[in-house]
């Protein structure tokens, strides 16, 4: 009997180990393949409500269009993709909660993360959990240098500050800055602006989430004879614009693309007109961008409000699908290698090439807001 047990017990242990490996519990396998035989889940978290909602709601539609196209073509290895969406209201704590739900309950391995500070808050945990994070909204070396589980396919953060500084250099010798300081993103844009602006920065004032009264800050700025104001923030900056004009400011406003938000323009009460903004427009006359735009309009009844928060999300889903399809195994490390092997893919944002690193950046340009729409400033 003892001899039989000596044979049977090791056999049972070996069988259990083989089963664990097969089921993907031992580390790097994609959980989605094994938790549902017909579905590969992809997570999305970002703002769908709140002051930064313009950064999220069109991104979800873009991702869903890409997933529908992939599924209509047979999916990935006969498995459909499924997008699981969480609204984090551009709040880092809610981003972390969304991540935990997506990873621990929904069992996703890939997350599109549209809340900038959330990428940094979760990078280390994603590495431990073997989850790939891809930012389809912001791209810079800060993000791509976090670890090899973090990627970005989006407009270049540095270019925003450079574009705004270059335009301010042409127009104003004295600039004031008001910036949203409840996340990492706008302070970073401020740094890039400061490095490239050649005039005098007479004030740099931070605000926090929920600010609605800018009068004290604006009075201080106006008393220093600011010729332009750089407003780095979200919908609350529309209130700042109106209050600045009410106090008699007649100078130039500068903003990122968030000035196109309907919420901001509503609170600005017409005072956003003429704002110079750093922006990126997709080339909607060329394929495949033209076809995607047509599908988007069919669904939403309008074009995307913020191209940079829309088109990269579509391409992000597509490159995840390419990596999954090209991977020779279920192993997430192999899939990461295939992401880095994406080269020359013709996406709706242009040619996509990850082979130089985990950063795929799109540079922004100078626009001016006319009739609530960005118009390219001819250089």
Number of C-alpha atoms within 10 A of each C-alpha: 5 7 7 8 10 10 10 12 11 11 12 11 11 12 12 12 14 12 13 13 14 13 15 18 14 12 14 17 22 26 23 22 17 17 16 12 11 17 18 25 25 24 23 28 29 30 25 21 15 15 20 23 22 27 28 27 20 24 30 24 19 24 23 20 19 20 22 15 13 18 16 10 11 12 19 18 9 12 18 19 24 17 20 16 17 21 19 27 21 26 21 21 14 19 27 18 14 21 26 15 15 23 20 11 9 17 21 26 23 25 25 27 29 26 28 22 18 24 23 16 14 20 20 15 15 22 16 11 15 20 24 22 24 29 27 28 27 26 25 21 15 11 20 20 14 16 13 18 24 25 29 27 27 27 25 22 23 21 22 26 26 24 26 28 26 15 18 26 17 11 15 19 16 19 28 24 22 24 22 23 17 18 18 14 18 23 18 17 20 24 13 20 23 19 11 16 22 16 16 14 16 16 17 16 15 16 18 13 14 11 12 14 13 18 14 8 17 23 16 15 24 19 8 14 15 24 20 23 28 24 27 25 29 26 24 25 28 26 21 25 27 20 20 23 14 12 13 11 21 13 16 17 24 25 24 25 27 26 32 23 20 16 20 25 23 14 18 22 13 15 20 27 19 19 24 28 30 27 28 23 16 18 15 15 10 11 14 15 18 15 13 18 23 14 14 20 12 11 12 11 10 11 15 20 18 24 21 26 27 29 28 30 33 24 24 24 25 19 22 20 21 18 20 23 15 17 18 11 13 18 16 23 18 18 24 20 16 22 24 19 17 18 15 12 15 14 18 24 25 19 11 20 21 22 16 11 16 26 26 23 24 20 16 23 18 23 25 20 19 13 11 17 14 24 17 17 13 7 5
